Amino acid sequence: EAGVTQSPRYAVLQEGQAVSFWCDPISGHDTLYWYQQPRDQGPQLLVYFRDEAVIDNSQLPSDRFSAVRPKGTNSTLKIQSAKQGDTATYLCASSNRGRDTQYFGPGTRLLVL
Amino acid sequence: QQKVQQSPESLIVPEGGMASLNCTSSDRNVDYFWWYRQHSGKSPKMLMSIFSNGEKEEGRFTVHLNKASLHTSLHIRDSQPSDSALYLCAASNTNTGKLTFGDGTVLTVKP
């Protein structure tokens, strides 16, 4: 069974540039999560979906971050105008029914200069 | 304030020794605890989960849970250098499925 896939694996930006991250969850998983993991910290939930619906985006900086999952499968997380404080690894995870084990993708390491 | 606190921040144990890691949630709505392991440069992978009071053992790994105090601990016996990693504790509520992670314990196993 294929795991969670993410792309790109790395991104380097100047402040003010935009970037998009893409995630393909495990087939059949209805719940998809985006986390931000700064260096030397645990993952922090940004947003999660059940099918195509946003369930919780309360931790998403809404002025610059957006996330969609239009068909309830793949998802895109976008940062409109990156700041140095956005430097982190962005992890996508998926689970079945939202209560089972969350499986993480390899992550995207973002460096904002 | 961090809702999931882990201790110690870092831990060094000799190969073959016992590693003990602790985790406490301050959110009384949680009812499930998870332990993930994250090797350097890799993504977190689930080790064990527990929702009932008591103990659960899988191989060299044992997890304890005290629901009254919302405290869980992970014990690794016969530690191996390959166990060196960041150990993350997470708590969740089964109604929402949301995980709240602590900042982890960095375990180093010295050969």
Boltz contact constraints between the chains, C-beta under 6 A:
constraints:
  - contact:
      token1: [A, 41]
      token2: [B, 103]
      max_distance: 6.0
  - contact:
      token1: [A, 42]
      token2: [B, 88]
      max_distance: 6.0
  - contact:
      token1: [A, 42]
      token2: [B, 101]
      max_distance: 6.0
  - contact:
      token1: [A, 42]
      token2: [B, 102]
      max_distance: 6.0
  - contact:
      token1: [A, 42]
      token2: [B, 103]
      max_distance: 6.0
  - contact:
      token1: [A, 42]
      token2: [B, 104]
      max_distance: 6.0
  - contact:
      token1: [A, 43]
      token2: [B, 101]
      max_distance: 6.0
  - contact:
      token1: [A, 98]
      token2: [B, 97]
      max_distance: 6.0
  - contact:
      token1: [A, 99]
      token2: [B, 94]
      max_distance: 6.0
  - contact:
      token1: [A, 99]
      token2: [B, 97]
      max_distance: 6.0
  - contact:
      token1: [A, 101]
      token2: [B, 46]
      max_distance: 6.0
  - contact:
      token1: [A, 104]
      token2: [B, 43]
      max_distance: 6.0
  - contact:
      token1: [A, 104]
      token2: [B, 44]
      max_distance: 6.0
  - contact:
      token1: [A, 106]
      token2: [B, 43]
      max_distance: 6.0
  - contact:
      token1: [A, 107]
      token2: [B, 43]
      max_distance: 6.0
